[in-house]
Amino acid sequence: MKNILFATTALVATAGIASADVTFSGTGEAGIYRTAKSAEVKAVAGRDVAITAFNPASLLTSAPAANTTGADKIAVVNGVVTVVKASTANSATAAAPVTAGEIAAALAAVNVAKAALASAEAALAAGAAFDVDGGGTTDADEAAGTAQVMQSLANTVAQEKVDLALAEAAYAATAGVTAVAEGKAGDMTAYSGYQADVTLSTETDSGIKFSMGFDLEAGLMADKDDDLEMDTKSGSIANSTLTMEANGYTLVIGQDEIDDLYDDSQNGDISLSGDMNGLSFTVVHDFEDSVLAKAATYTAASGTLGAADYKVATFSDAVAKDHNGSSVKLGYTMGNATLGLVATSADDDNNSANKVTLGYTVSDTLSFSVAQDSKGKAAAITSASVTYAIDALTITASYADDKNHAGNTNKNGKASTDLKVAYTQGPISATFATNESSQWEVITSYDLGGGAAAFATVDHSEFAVAGLSFAF
């Protein structure tokens, strides 16, 4: 990969800085692709729904003992927007389903609630214009009246937000989900895209290296050997982390920019990595506390309108879960054996979890590994893999005892078994992989030299891509 030097020691403006560089690097790509066929979506029948009359003075404090209306009720129970299921059979049956008119009416109610909320918010924004006595003059009574009106307008906004939440919940329950048949793979389409990394780096006289920068990207690029999909490049300039290196240790700082080492759907803000007498380590920490998922909530007004201790009504939108914690990764080599540990204090279910791996190299051609993943509070999963190399051919087979595991998503709940055959000879490389669900993929590449390559990938879902890539 060729780095283009735009600035060197001429950028130095601070005492103690030995050198400063700005470099460009990245990848460009173009080709043709075909989208995978879409999965079938099963229908979910709509239900008769009744919105419990909203009255801020008398909120429900518990679910009704018996909802005998034959319809689900959308209500505010203990300040939470919730669904109160009917105790009788739903009258929306296969013979008499929810009608298009009923769905349209539910959608119309949503639009009415949106308009009412917009009007209330506009009134609150313009609420300073209020003339209590109609005399056109400002006095103490009028100032007090203005404050009272503002409190009342704030109440109205909170109440309209509740009404909108109720209407949207009712519409979702009424409409249900329409069945969508499995979609065919799309036509071949041309694409192009690039991702460029701009790195600013320097080194102090004491040997501390600093680097940071940003990404530039646009178009489409193929994730051709991992997720097997087309990645859309946003075209935006993304912030980067600050990296500091000294004496074999690396410190990285970046708000929500560093993957949790066990569960990469989580992220952290700071990491430290290095090697201590053959023990490699990485630690990632997130400074924010974990946030549990919360439903939309409403708090009624309290006190006397206009009084000093009066509190207006509030409405809080639903909050999505956000699990943050600390994670660690350790690695140690003892002759032909390797030992690894990855652990986190907050996985995707906000539980602590860890995975221990033991690997052993028997010879240049044969190696194997075993691992146990605690899976947080779920049952642990033990897995094993073996790799055998024959000249240009490498075969890897793996197995996991997850047949009866709660998180098993395999076809017919089968235990996970994977087989991969890789071939590399000169500029040619090819990989065939399949699993217990007959989900196969073929990945090929031809090195053209100078950082350029031709590639082609196809899989069981009929996703296909072929093109050229080059590094700069």
N, C-alpha and C positions, 0 to 999 in steps of 0.2 A: 504494500500500500504506500503510495507516494504522498508525503506531506508537503504542502506548499507553505513555505515560510514567508510570512508577511511582515514580521517585525522581529528584531532580535534585541541585542543589547542597547539599541537606540531607544528602546522604550523605557529604559531604566531611569527612574526619577526619584528613587528613594535610597538612601544610604543603606548599605548592607546587602543589597540585591545583586547577586552575581550575574544573572542572566534572565531574560524575559522573552517568551515566544508566543506567537499566535499561529495556530495551525488549523488547516481545514482538512477534513477527511470524511469519507462517507461512501454511499453505494447508490448507483443508479440502476434502473431496471425497466425493461419493456418486453411485451409479449402478448399472448392471447390467453384467455381463460374462459372456462365454463363453470357457472355456479352449480353447486350441488343440488340435488332434488330436495325439496322441503318435506319435512315430516308431516304425517297426518295429525290433524287436531280434532279430537272427539268433541261432539256437541255436549253442552251443559244446558239443560232446559231452564228457561226463565221461570220465576216464581211470582205468585201473587204477593204484592208487598203493600203494606200500609205504613205511612209515616205517622208515628205517634205525634199528636198535636204538641208543638213546642211551646212551653210556657215557662219562662225564666223564673217565675215566682214559685213554681211547684215542680221541680225536676224530680224524675223518678229516682228513688234511692235504692231500689232493687228491681230485679226483673219481675214482671207480673207472674203471679203464682200459676195462672193458667191462661195462655193466649189461645182462646177458642175461636178466633175470627176466621180460621182457615187460611190465614195469610201471615207471612213473616212481618214483624214490625221493626222499623228502624227507629231507634229511640236514643235519648241521652240518659244513660243509667250511671248514677254516681259521677256525673260530669264527663263520662266517656261516651262518644258516639258509637253505638253498638247495634247488633242485630238480635232481636228477640224472636226466636223460632216459634212457629205455630205448633200447638199441641195436637191439632187436628190435621187430617190429611190435606195437602195442598190441592186446591181446586184446579190448579193448572196441571192437567194430565196430558198424556199423549193424544187422547181423543179430543181434549179441549185445551190446547196449549195457550200460552199467553199470546194475545193477538198483536198484530203490527200496530194497531191503534193504541193499545195499552203501552207498548214500548215508546211510541211517539209521544204519548202524553207524559210519560216519565221523563223523556228527554226535554220536553217543553218545560217541565217543572224545574229542571236543572238550569235551563236558559233564563227562566224567570228569576231564580235565586241568584244567578250571576249578575243579572241586571240590577236587582235590588241591592246586592252588595256593592256594586260599582257606584250606585246612587248614594248609598250611605257613606262610602269612603269619600266621595266628592263633597258631600255635605259637611263631613268632619274637617276636610281640608279647607273649606271656605267658611267654617263656623265662627270666625271672629266677628263677622258682621251680624250683630244682634242688637236690637233697640227695644229694651224692656218696656219703657213707658211711652214709646212712640213720639217722644218730644224732640228727637233729633239731637239731644245733648247727652254727654257722658257724665254719669254720677256714680256714687258708690253702689247704689242698688243695681244700676245697669252693669257694672263690672262684676258684681256677684252673680247676676243673671247670666252673663256671658259664660262664666265658669260653669254654671249649672247646665247650660245648654251644651257646652263642650263635653261634660260628663255624660249627658244623655245621648249625645251623638256617638260617643265612644261605645256606650252600651249597645246602641243600635248596630254598629259595625260588628261587634262580637256576636250578637244574636243572628245577624244575617250570615256570618261565617258558619254558624252552626246549621242554619237552615240549608245552606249550600251543601255542607257535608252530608246532611241527611238526604237531600235530594239526589246527590251523586251516588250514595250507597244504595238508595232505592232503585235508581236507574240500572246500576250494575246487576242487582239481584233480579230485576224484572227482565232485562234483555237476555241474560244468560250468555252463552258462547255458541256461536254458529260453527257447525262442523266444516272443516276444510280438508279436502282430500289430499293425499300425498301428491306433491307437485313434481312435475318432470324437471329434469336438469335443463338449465337455460342454454341459449345459443352461445356460440363462441363470440367473445368480445375482446377487442384490442384494449390494451392498457399501458400506462407508463407512470413512473413515479421515481422519487429520489428521497434520500434521507442524508443530510449533511450534518456533521458535528463540528462546531467551532470551539476550539479549546484554547484557553489562555493559561499559560503556565509560567512559573518563575522558580528560582531557587535562591535561598539566602546564602550568605557566606558561611553560615553554620551548618549548611547541608539540608535544611528543611525545604522540601519541594511542595509548592502550592499549585493547584490547577482547578479551574472551573470553566464553565462556558455555557453554550446553549445549542439547541437543535434547530435545524431548518428542514422542513419536509413538505411535500405536496404530492398529489396524485394517489395512485394505488401501487402497492407492492405485495408480492405473494409470500405468505407464510407457508412455504412449500415443503418444509421438513419437520414441522411441529404440529400446529393446530390445523394445517391444511385448509386455509381460507385466504381470502383477499383482505389485506389490511388497508383501511383508508387512512391516508396521511392528512392530518388536519390542516396543514398549511400554516399553522401558527408557530411562533417562536416559543419554545418550551424552556423554562428555567432549568438550570442544572445545579448539581451539588457542588460543594467545596470539598476538595480532597487535599489532605496534608499527609506527606510521607516523610518519615525520619527513622533512621536506625532499624529498618525492617518492619516498622509498624505503620499502619495506614488508618487515618481518621477521616470519616466522611460525614458531612453535615448537610441536611436538606429536608425541609418540612414535607413529610409524607412522600419522600422520594426513594426510600430504601425498603425493599421487600422484606417481610418477615421471613426468617430462614426456614421455618417449618411450613407455613401456609402463606403463599405469595399473594393471596387475595387480601391479606392485611399488609400494613406498611409501618415503617418507623421513621424517625427523624435523625438519628445519629448512629454510627457504627464504628467499631474499632476492630481491626484484624491484625494478625501477626503470627509469629512462630517462636515458641519457647522450647529450645532443646528438642526439636522434632515434633512437638505438639502444636499443630496449627489451630488457630481459633479465630472466630468472628462473633462479635456481640452486636446486636441491634436493639435499640430502645426507642419507644414512642413516648413522648412526654404527656400526651393527652390521655385522660381517663377513658375507659371503655364506656360506650353508650348503649343501653339496651333499647330494643324497639319499643315504641310507645304509641298508643292509639291517640287519635285526636281528642282533646279534652276541652271542657268548657267550665268556667267558674262564674257563677252568677254574681251580680253586683251586691255589695253589702253596705249597710249604713243608710243614712238619709241623704237623698239627692241634694247636693249643694252644700252639705256639711263638710267641715275640714277633714274628718276621718273617713269620708265616703270613698269607696273603692269601686271603680268601674268594672263591668264584666270583661272577661278575657277569654280568648279562644286560641288554643295552641294546636297547630297542625300536627299530624302524625310524624313521628321521628323514626328514621330507619336505624337499624343496628349499626354500630361502629365499634369494632373490637380492637383495642390497642393494648400492647403489652411489650414484653421483652423476649428476645429469642437468642439462642446461642448455638453455635456449630463448632464441634471439636473433631479433629482428625489426628490419628497417630499411626505410624508405620513401624512394624517390628519384623524385620527381615522380609519374608514373603507374605506376611499378614498385615492387613489394614483394619483399623477400628474407627468407626465414625459414630457420632452422636449429634442429633439435631433436636432441639427442644424449644418450646414456646410457652409463655404464660397465658396466651389468649389465642386459641385457634378460631375457626369460623363459627364455632358455637360458644365462644368465650370461655373455653375450658383449657387448662394446661394440658399439653400433649408432648410426646417425644417419640423419636424413632432411632433405634440402635442398629447399626450395620456392621457385620464382620465379613471381610473379604480375604481370600487366600489365593495366591498364584502358584499353581502346581508346577507349571513349566511355561515356556514361551508360547505354547499352544493351548493350554488349559488353565482356566481360573473359575472360581465360583464365589458366591456371596450368599449370606442369609441375613434377614432383617426382621425386626419386630417393631410394629408401629402401634403405639398405645391407643391411638384414635380418640384421645380425650376421655370422656366418660363412656364412650361406646366400647364394644368388645374389641380387644386387640387383634391385629392381623399379622400373621407370620408369613413371610415370603422367602423364596429361594430362586436363584438364577445360576446358570452355568454357561460359560462362553468357551467355544472351541474354534481355533484358527487353523485353517489348512491353506497354506500359501496365501493366495489373494482372497480366499473365502473365509468369512467369520460368521459363525452360527451362535446365536444366543437364544436360550429358552428360559422362561421363568414361570413360576407358579405361586399363587397366593391362596390361603385357606379362608376365603371370604364368601363361600357359598351361602352361608346362612347369616351373613352380616347385615345389619340394618341398612347400611349405606350401599349395598350391592346394587348396581344398575345394569348388570350384564343381562343379556337375553336369556330368559327363562331362569334367572337367578343362578347361573352356573358359576363355579369358581373361576377366578381369573387365570388364564393361561395365555402366554404371549410367545410368539416365535418370530425371530428376525434373522434374515440371511443377508449379509452385506458383502459386496464384491468391489475390490479396488485394484486396478491394474493400470499403471501409467496415469494418463489424464482422465481415465474413465472410472466412475464410481456409480454403484447401483445398490439399492436396498429394497428388499421385499419384506413386509411385515404383516402378520395377521394375528387374530386373537380368538378367544373362545366363542365370540359372537359373529365370527366370519367377517369382521370388519378389517379389510385388508387395504394396503397402500403400496404403491411402487414409486420410488423416488430415484431419479437418475440425474447425473451431472457430467459434463465434459469440460475440463479445464483448458481454456484457450490461451492461457499464459497472460502475463502482464496484469493480473487481477481480474481478468474477464472469464466468464464461464457461460456455457449453454446448459439449460436444465429443462426437465419435464417431470411432472408429478401427476398421478391419477390415483383415485381411491374408490372404495366400494360404493360411495354415495354419488358417484359420477362427477365429482369435482375433478377438474382437469386444468392444468396450467403448463404452458411452455414458453420459454423466452430466453433473453440474454441479460446478464447482469455484469456490472463492472465496478471495481473499487477505485477510489481516487484519494 
